[in-house]
Amino acid sequence: MSVVFILRGGLIALLCCTGLVALNASAGDTPVTLSGTREWRLTNTEGHPYRIMISEPEGELPYTGGYPVLYVLDANAYFASLHEAKRAQKAYRKAIIVGIGYPGDKPLNFLRRSYDFSPPVPEDRNDPPQGGQDQLLDFIERTLMPKVAKHYTVDEDQQSLYGHSFGGMFAVYALFTRPGLFDHIVSASPSLWWHDQYLLPPERRFIKQVMDRKIDVTHTSLALIVAERDSPQEVQNTVALQKRLQPLSAQGLRSSVTVIENEDHMSVPFRIENRVLREVLTARRR
């Protein structure tokens, strides 16, 4: 089944792809379909539903024997443009993009993402609801990844995660707490300031484990991206994080930070599709 985007009224528009494509509708609603996609509806162990969007691979298996997979958070907003950027470029067509979204047509589901991407907080600060980050990681690791591997021949050494804002914060948390789950992380405008910079203790544990050689990061990368017009705090926090991780390059961890000019917090995801694909799909082990 293909992923379909519908807007009501006399105008039908496909957003977030290569621009805005508008058609006059003669009557009723007409779906705009993204070719080369399918959609699943999955639930986690707590019964929360997810809308899973799949950008299917094209062509024969890569020489590695499996297709690389990019997992994308907030897929209602960001899946379509990444899918079309992938299909338009021959070098990326063999990749699978797995979008993790939510039922409905809202680009960003504020309540669901606030819970899914955040740490537990005291009850008097739990508005909006927070604390689901480990539940989401469990869902990805134990439900979603096995289902993807069941339907496609996957390259187990090319599993990547991309998130923006709260999703970028979650992606960094995933690196620090489950470093073997993803080979490459792209974190755009991460909310590192959240909850008094709660990621600092997991970061320190991660650094110590890498330095003690308890974690192998030989083939791991973290690409940090911020917008020029992000808040000074967000830019400074992101640059500082990369500087703190830089010594781990001696253990193999590749880390970088890029500032995208003339963009702000909400516009930057629609300037970096090619950068995201290049970061995660051109890395090689052999």
C-alpha positions in Angstrom: 0.0 0.0 0.0 1.4 3.4 -0.9 1.6 6.4 1.4 -1.1 8.9 0.6 -1.3 12.6 1.5 -4.7 14.3 1.2 -5.7 17.9 1.7 -9.4 18.8 1.7 -11.1 21.5 -0.4 -10.6 22.6 -4.0 -6.9 22.5 -3.8 -4.8 19.4 -3.6 -1.1 19.8 -2.6 1.8 17.5 -2.0 4.1 19.2 0.6 7.5 18.4 1.8 8.8 16.8 -1.4 10.6 18.9 -4.1 8.5 22.0 -3.3 4.8 22.6 -3.6 2.8 20.9 -6.3 -0.8 22.2 -6.6 -3.6 20.9 -8.7 -7.2 22.1 -9.1 -9.6 19.4 -7.9 -12.8 19.1 -9.9 -14.7 17.6 -7.1 -14.2 15.9 -3.8 -10.8 14.6 -2.5 -8.2 13.0 -4.6 -5.2 11.3 -3.0 -1.7 12.2 -3.9 0.3 9.0 -3.8 4.0 8.6 -3.2 5.2 5.9 -5.6 7.5 3.3 -4.2 6.1 3.4 -0.7 4.0 1.2 1.6 2.5 1.8 5.0 2.1 -0.3 8.2 0.2 0.3 11.3 2.0 -1.0 14.4 1.4 -0.7 18.2 3.9 -0.8 21.0 3.5 -2.9 24.1 1.6 -0.1 25.8 -0.9 -0.1 23.0 0.1 3.2 21.4 -0.3 3.2 17.6 2.3 4.2 15.1 2.1 5.0 11.4 5.1 3.4 9.8 6.0 4.7 6.3 8.3 2.6 4.1 10.3 3.9 1.2 11.2 0.7 -0.6 14.6 -0.1 -2.1 15.0 -0.2 -5.9 17.4 -2.4 -7.8 19.6 -5.4 -6.9 21.1 -6.0 -3.5 24.2 -3.9 -2.8 27.6 -5.7 -2.7 27.2 -5.8 1.1 24.4 -8.3 0.7 21.7 -6.1 2.3 19.9 -2.8 1.9 20.9 0.1 4.2 18.1 1.4 6.4 17.4 4.9 7.6 14.9 5.4 10.4 13.2 8.8 10.5 11.4 10.3 13.4 8.4 12.7 13.0 7.7 11.0 9.7 4.4 12.7 9.0 6.5 15.9 8.5 9.8 14.6 7.1 9.3 11.3 5.3 8.0 12.5 2.0 10.9 14.9 1.1 13.5 12.3 2.1 11.7 9.6 0.0 11.6 11.8 -3.1 15.2 13.0 -2.6 16.3 9.3 -2.4 14.4 8.2 -5.5 15.6 11.1 -7.6 19.3 10.2 -7.1 20.5 6.8 -8.4 23.2 6.6 -5.7 20.6 6.4 -2.9 17.8 4.3 -4.5 18.9 1.0 -2.9 18.2 2.4 0.6 15.2 1.7 2.7 13.7 4.7 4.6 11.5 3.8 7.5 9.4 6.7 8.8 8.1 6.5 12.3 5.0 8.7 12.5 1.6 8.8 14.1 -2.0 8.2 12.9 -3.7 11.3 11.4 -2.5 14.0 9.1 -0.8 16.5 11.5 2.8 17.1 10.4 3.9 17.1 14.1 1.9 15.4 16.8 2.9 17.5 19.8 1.6 15.3 22.6 2.9 12.0 21.2 6.3 13.3 20.3 6.6 15.1 23.6 6.1 11.7 25.4 8.1 9.5 23.0 11.3 11.6 22.8 11.7 12.7 26.4 12.9 11.4 29.8 10.8 10.8 32.9 10.2 13.9 34.9 8.7 14.7 38.3 4.9 14.5 38.4 4.5 18.2 38.9 6.5 18.9 35.7 4.8 16.2 33.6 2.8 18.6 31.3 2.8 17.7 28.5 3.2 14.0 29.3 6.9 12.9 29.1 9.0 9.9 29.8 8.6 7.5 26.9 12.1 7.5 25.4 13.0 4.0 26.5 9.6 2.7 25.4 10.2 4.1 21.9 13.7 2.6 21.8 12.2 -0.8 22.9 9.6 -0.5 20.1 12.2 0.3 17.5 14.5 -2.5 18.6 12.1 -5.3 19.4 9.1 -4.7 17.1 10.0 -2.4 14.2 13.5 -3.5 13.3 12.6 -7.2 13.3 9.5 -6.5 11.1 11.7 -4.6 8.6 14.3 -7.4 8.6 11.5 -9.9 8.0 10.2 -8.1 4.9 13.5 -6.9 3.4 17.1 -8.1 3.2 18.8 -5.6 5.5 22.4 -4.7 5.9 22.8 -5.0 9.7 25.9 -2.8 9.6 24.1 0.1 7.9 21.3 1.0 10.4 20.8 4.8 10.9 18.6 7.2 12.8 17.6 10.8 12.0 15.7 13.2 14.2 15.0 16.9 14.4 14.5 19.1 17.5 13.0 16.8 20.2 13.7 14.0 17.8 17.3 15.1 17.5 17.6 15.0 21.3 16.2 11.5 21.3 18.7 10.4 18.6 21.6 11.6 20.7 20.1 9.7 23.7 19.9 6.6 21.6 23.6 6.9 20.8 24.5 7.3 24.5 22.3 4.5 25.9 22.1 2.0 23.1 25.2 2.6 21.0 25.0 -0.7 19.2 21.5 -0.1 17.9 22.4 2.4 15.1 25.6 2.8 13.1 25.0 6.4 12.2 23.0 9.2 13.9 21.9 12.5 12.3 20.7 15.0 14.9 19.3 18.3 13.6 18.8 21.2 16.0 18.7 18.9 19.0 17.0 20.2 22.2 20.0 19.6 24.3 18.9 22.2 26.9 15.8 20.1 27.8 15.3 19.3 31.5 18.4 21.0 32.7 20.6 19.3 30.0 19.5 15.8 31.2 21.7 14.2 28.6 25.0 15.1 30.3 25.1 12.1 32.7 24.4 9.6 29.9 27.0 11.4 27.8 29.6 11.1 30.6 28.9 7.3 31.0 29.1 6.8 27.3 32.4 8.6 27.0 33.9 6.6 29.9 32.7 3.3 28.4 34.2 4.1 25.1 37.5 5.2 26.7 37.5 2.0 28.7 36.9 0.0 25.5 33.7 -1.4 26.7 31.9 0.1 23.7 33.2 -0.3 20.2 32.5 2.9 18.1 34.9 2.0 15.3 32.2 2.4 12.6 29.9 4.8 14.4 29.2 8.4 13.4 27.2 11.4 14.8 26.4 14.2 12.5 25.0 17.3 14.3 23.3 20.0 12.3 22.0 23.3 13.5 20.3 26.3 11.8 22.1 29.6 11.7 18.9 31.2 13.2 18.4 28.5 15.9 18.7 30.1 19.4 22.2 30.9 20.5 21.8 28.4 23.3 20.9 25.5 20.8 23.9 26.4 18.6 26.3 26.7 21.5 25.1 23.5 23.2 25.5 21.5 19.9 28.9 22.9 19.1 30.0 22.1 22.7 28.7 18.6 22.5 30.8 17.9 19.4 33.9 19.3 21.0 33.4 17.0 24.1 33.1 14.0 21.8 36.0 14.9 19.6 38.6 13.0 21.7 36.6 9.8 20.9 37.8 10.0 17.4 40.9 8.1 18.5 38.5 5.2 19.3 36.8 5.5 15.8 33.8 7.7 16.5 33.3 10.2 13.7 31.5 13.4 14.8 30.8 16.7 13.1 28.7 19.8 13.5 27.4 21.9 10.6 25.6 25.2 10.7 23.1 25.8 7.9 23.0 29.4 6.9 19.8 31.4 6.4 17.6 28.9 8.1 15.7 28.7 11.4 14.6 25.9 13.7 11.6 24.8 11.7 12.9 25.4 8.1 16.2 23.6 8.4 14.8 20.0 8.0 13.8 21.0 4.4 17.3 22.2 3.5 19.2 19.1 4.6 17.6 16.0 3.0 20.6 15.4 0.7 23.1 16.0 3.6 21.2 13.4 5.7 21.2 10.8 3.0 24.9 11.4 2.2 25.9 11.1 5.9 24.3 7.7 6.4 24.4 6.1 2.9 28.0 6.8 1.8 29.8 5.4 4.8 31.7 2.1 4.1 33.2 -0.6 6.2 35.1 -2.5 3.6 
